[in-house]
Structures are given as C-alpha cells and as structure tokens.
C-alpha cells in the first residue's frame, strides 16, 4: 500500500473513532450533526463510521504495511480509489479482504 493511501486510511479510522466517541459520550446527537460540523454528507459519515470498530490487529497491520496492498478492495472499490478520490459508493469495511499476516492466526 502506498504511504499516502495508508495515511488516508488511518486518518479515516481516527476520524470515525472520534465521531463514534462524540455520539457515545453525548457530545453529538446524530450523524447529521457530525456531517454538518465536518461539512460532509451524512452518507459519507455513515459509510466511514464502521471503521471505528476495526480490530486493533487489523489497524496494526495497516500501520506496519503487512495487511494491505493497493489492489485490496473494501466492497466494490479499491482502498486507494475510495480514499484518494472521495468516491465512497458501496464501501463496507466489514468486507475488507486482508492477506494472512505471517505468524498470526487467521482474522
């Protein structure tokens, strides 16, 4: 995975975690409020929010570059395309394809 793709993905994960914390702690009542605050569409927020629940092992693999390459798709679009072009149609973080991390049990 290219470093700019990795950075964009990790930034999206961090933002998603913040948004979920805002809702959980009562600082924000809805995704609509978050979308207005961030000047983004509510759909964009809803599509990225599940990234907040990625396994720490998956995040660690993203950080060290052992889990993803540029051809990995989240749903029907590639990581690079969805993060760098802003086209998030059909993204489902729960369908992420990861290759096996050497020495680790299957995810």
C-alpha positions in Angstrom: 0.0 0.0 0.0 1.3 3.4 -0.9 2.1 5.6 2.1 -0.4 8.3 1.1 -3.1 5.6 0.9 -2.1 4.2 4.3 -2.2 7.7 5.8 -5.6 8.4 4.3 -7.0 5.1 5.7 -5.6 5.7 9.2 -6.9 9.3 9.2 -10.4 7.9 8.2 -10.2 5.4 11.1 -9.2 8.1 13.6 -12.0 10.4 12.4 -14.5 7.6 12.7 -13.4 6.8 16.2 -13.8 10.4 17.2 -17.3 10.6 15.7 -18.4 7.4 17.5 -17.0 8.7 20.7 -18.9 12.0 20.2 -22.1 10.1 19.9 -21.4 7.7 22.7 -20.4 10.4 25.1 -23.4 12.6 24.2 -21.3 15.4 22.7 -23.2 15.0 19.4 -26.7 13.5 18.9 -26.5 12.2 15.4 -24.5 11.6 12.2 -26.4 14.5 10.7 -24.8 16.9 13.3 -21.4 15.4 12.6 -21.9 15.8 8.8 -22.9 19.5 9.3 -20.0 20.1 11.6 -17.5 18.5 9.2 -19.1 20.0 6.0 -19.6 16.4 4.7 -22.6 14.5 3.6 -24.3 12.3 6.2 -23.8 9.3 3.9 -20.1 9.9 3.9 -20.1 9.8 7.8 -22.3 6.7 7.9 -20.0 4.9 5.4 -16.9 5.6 7.4 -18.3 5.2 10.9 -17.8 1.4 10.9 -14.1 1.9 10.6 -14.1 2.9 14.3 -14.7 -0.8 15.1 -11.8 -2.3 13.2 -9.8 -4.8 15.2 -6.6 -3.4 16.7 -4.7 -6.2 14.9 -6.0 -5.0 11.6 -5.1 -1.4 12.4 -1.6 -2.6 13.5 -1.2 -4.5 10.2 -2.2 -1.4 8.3 0.3 0.7 10.2 3.2 -1.6 9.5 2.1 -2.3 5.9 1.7 -6.1 6.3 -2.0 -6.4 5.7 -3.0 -4.5 2.6 -1.7 -3.8 -0.8 -3.1 -1.3 -3.5 -5.3 -4.0 -5.0 -7.3 -4.7 -1.9 -10.9 -3.8 -2.1 -13.3 -2.6 0.5 -16.6 -3.7 -1.1 -16.5 -3.0 -4.8 -13.9 -0.2 -4.8 -10.2 -0.2 -4.0 -8.8 1.5 -0.9 -6.7 3.9 -2.9 -9.6 4.9 -5.1 -12.1 5.4 -2.3 -9.8 7.4 0.0 -7.9 9.5 -2.5 -10.8 10.3 -4.9 -13.5 10.6 -2.3 -15.8 8.1 -4.1 -17.2 6.1 -1.3 -20.2 4.4 -3.0 -20.7 0.9 -1.8 -18.0 0.7 0.9 -18.4 -1.8 3.6 -15.4 -2.0 6.0 -16.8 -5.4 7.2 -16.0 -6.9 3.8 -12.3 -5.9 3.8 -10.0 -8.5 2.2 -6.8 -9.0 4.1 -3.9 -11.3 3.3 -2.6 -13.5 6.1 -0.2 -11.9 8.4 2.8 -14.2 8.8 2.9 -15.8 12.2 -0.6 -14.6 13.2 -3.8 -16.6 13.4 -6.4 -16.0 10.7 -8.5 -12.9 11.1 
